[in-house]
Amino acid sequence: MPTPRLKRVYDAPAGDDGKRILVDRLWPRGLTKEKAAIDLWAKSLAPSDALRHEFHAHPERWEEFVTAYEAELNGNPALAELRTIVRNERTTLLYASRDEQRNNAMVLAALLKG
């Protein structure tokens, strides 16, 4: 299965992004829909509010976040839909986090890959 690209939603859209999918629960601050150029907002694939707040309060607990987030995604029908999209077209998963090494889009991409 192709691996989706990962990109901050605040970065300018590029012609080779393919289908741009926002995977955050909240709309990114200060960004208009036109500027974001999002094709799909997959809120149901975002971490729950409780999990998101826990991770923001304790970013050093990355492994715990990954385990809990994967458990939340287990059986989520939107994950199967995302797999189909990624399999059939170039896809970029968008996230708002400043941390480009530890964010929910990374977890999603790893799940899709593995």
Kinemage of the C-alpha trace (Angstrom):
@kinemage 1
@onewidth
@group {chain A} dominant
@subgroup {mainchain}
@vectorlist {calphas} color= white
{ca met a 1} P 0.000 0.000 0.000
{ca pro a 2} L 1.316 3.463 -0.831
{ca thr a 3} L 2.258 5.592 2.140
{ca pro a 4} L 0.411 8.904 2.421
{ca arg a 5} L 2.452 12.055 2.655
{ca leu a 6} L 2.351 14.061 5.859
{ca lys a 7} L 2.209 17.835 5.923
{ca arg a 8} L 1.314 20.638 8.288
{ca val a 9} L -1.968 22.162 7.226
{ca tyr a 10} L -0.357 25.604 7.536
{ca asp a 11} L 2.152 24.761 4.788
{ca ala a 12} L 1.142 25.927 1.324
{ca pro a 13} L -0.683 23.381 -0.827
{ca ala a 14} L 1.401 21.857 -3.597
{ca gly a 15} L 0.369 20.451 -6.941
{ca asp a 16} L 1.660 17.013 -6.017
{ca asp a 17} L -0.235 16.753 -2.697
{ca gly a 18} L -3.026 14.756 -4.280
{ca lys a 19} L -6.097 14.433 -2.070
{ca arg a 20} L -5.574 16.631 1.003
{ca ile a 21} L -7.154 15.141 4.121
{ca leu a 22} L -7.242 16.975 7.451
{ca val a 23} L -7.034 14.427 10.284
{ca asp a 24} L -7.532 16.783 13.255
{ca arg a 25} L -10.713 17.153 15.285
{ca leu a 26} L -10.488 20.955 15.437
{ca trp a 27} L -10.278 23.331 12.521
{ca pro a 28} L -6.810 24.956 12.402
{ca arg a 29} L -6.740 28.433 13.915
{ca gly a 30} L -6.551 31.366 11.575
{ca leu a 31} L -6.824 29.286 8.409
{ca thr a 32} L -9.581 29.813 5.880
{ca lys a 33} L -11.092 26.908 3.988
{ca glu a 34} L -9.831 28.381 0.731
{ca lys a 35} L -6.258 28.731 1.945
{ca ala a 36} L -6.235 25.243 3.488
{ca ala a 37} L -7.402 23.628 0.222
{ca ile a 38} L -8.715 20.590 2.072
{ca asp a 39} L -10.537 17.913 0.100
{ca leu a 40} L -11.763 15.958 3.121
{ca trp a 41} L -11.948 16.700 6.830
{ca ala a 42} L -11.743 13.314 8.571
{ca lys a 43} L -12.698 14.385 12.106
{ca ser a 44} L -13.692 10.843 13.022
{ca leu a 45} L -10.073 9.715 12.572
{ca ala a 46} L -8.730 12.291 15.023
{ca pro a 47} L -7.875 11.387 18.617
{ca ser a 48} L -10.663 11.901 21.132
{ca asp a 49} L -10.673 15.180 23.008
{ca ala a 50} L -9.596 13.409 26.202
{ca leu a 51} L -6.659 11.711 24.492
{ca arg a 52} L -5.653 14.904 22.690
{ca his a 53} L -5.665 16.882 25.951
{ca glu a 54} L -3.684 14.164 27.735
{ca phe a 55} L -1.013 14.135 25.042
{ca his a 56} L -0.721 17.928 24.974
{ca ala a 57} L -0.292 17.941 28.765
{ca his a 58} L 2.281 15.102 28.677
{ca pro a 59} L 4.080 14.968 25.317
{ca glu a 60} L 6.782 12.797 26.875
{ca arg a 61} L 4.217 9.966 26.969
{ca trp a 62} L 4.322 9.492 23.191
{ca glu a 63} L 4.281 5.682 23.296
{ca glu a 64} L 1.234 5.697 25.562
{ca phe a 65} L -0.495 8.113 23.201
{ca val a 66} L 0.234 5.879 20.199
{ca thr a 67} L -1.145 2.795 21.976
{ca ala a 68} L -4.291 4.604 23.130
{ca tyr a 69} L -4.867 6.238 19.742
{ca glu a 70} L -4.480 2.941 17.897
{ca ala a 71} L -7.031 1.433 20.298
{ca glu a 72} L -9.446 4.272 19.483
{ca leu a 73} L -8.973 3.640 15.757
{ca asn a 74} L -9.516 -0.096 16.069
{ca gly a 75} L -12.744 -0.920 14.267
{ca asn a 76} L -13.326 2.661 13.088
{ca pro a 77} L -14.994 2.371 9.654
{ca ala a 78} L -13.427 5.672 8.589
{ca leu a 79} L -9.999 3.995 8.757
{ca ala a 80} L -11.091 1.468 6.123
{ca glu a 81} L -12.369 4.333 3.968
{ca leu a 82} L -9.015 6.109 4.337
{ca arg a 83} L -7.182 2.919 3.321
{ca thr a 84} L -9.240 2.799 0.133
{ca ile a 85} L -8.452 6.424 -0.673
{ca val a 86} L -4.719 5.953 -0.052
{ca arg a 87} L -4.669 2.779 -2.139
{ca asn a 88} L -6.335 4.493 -5.101
{ca glu a 89} L -4.866 7.991 -5.200
{ca arg a 90} L -1.999 10.127 -3.986
{ca thr a 91} L -2.887 11.358 -0.527
{ca thr a 92} L -1.522 13.907 1.919
{ca leu a 93} L -2.578 13.729 5.561
{ca leu a 94} L -2.730 17.194 7.093
{ca tyr a 95} L -2.234 18.054 10.753
{ca ala a 96} L -1.919 21.300 12.688
{ca ser a 97} L 0.610 20.248 15.331
{ca arg a 98} L 3.911 22.096 15.439
{ca asp a 99} L 5.623 18.818 16.295
{ca glu a 100} L 6.460 17.233 12.964
{ca gln a 101} L 7.933 14.131 14.627
{ca arg a 102} L 5.088 13.216 16.983
{ca asn a 103} L 1.513 13.779 15.856
{ca asn a 104} L -1.625 11.826 15.108
{ca ala a 105} L -1.054 11.897 11.335
{ca met a 106} L 2.165 9.939 11.875
{ca val a 107} L 0.252 7.249 13.766
{ca leu a 108} L -2.353 7.049 11.011
{ca ala a 109} L 0.305 6.798 8.302
{ca ala a 110} L 2.070 4.003 10.198
{ca leu a 111} L -1.206 2.103 10.581
{ca leu a 112} L -1.890 2.422 6.870
{ca lys a 113} L 1.607 1.307 5.984
{ca gly a 114} L 1.730 -1.660 8.333
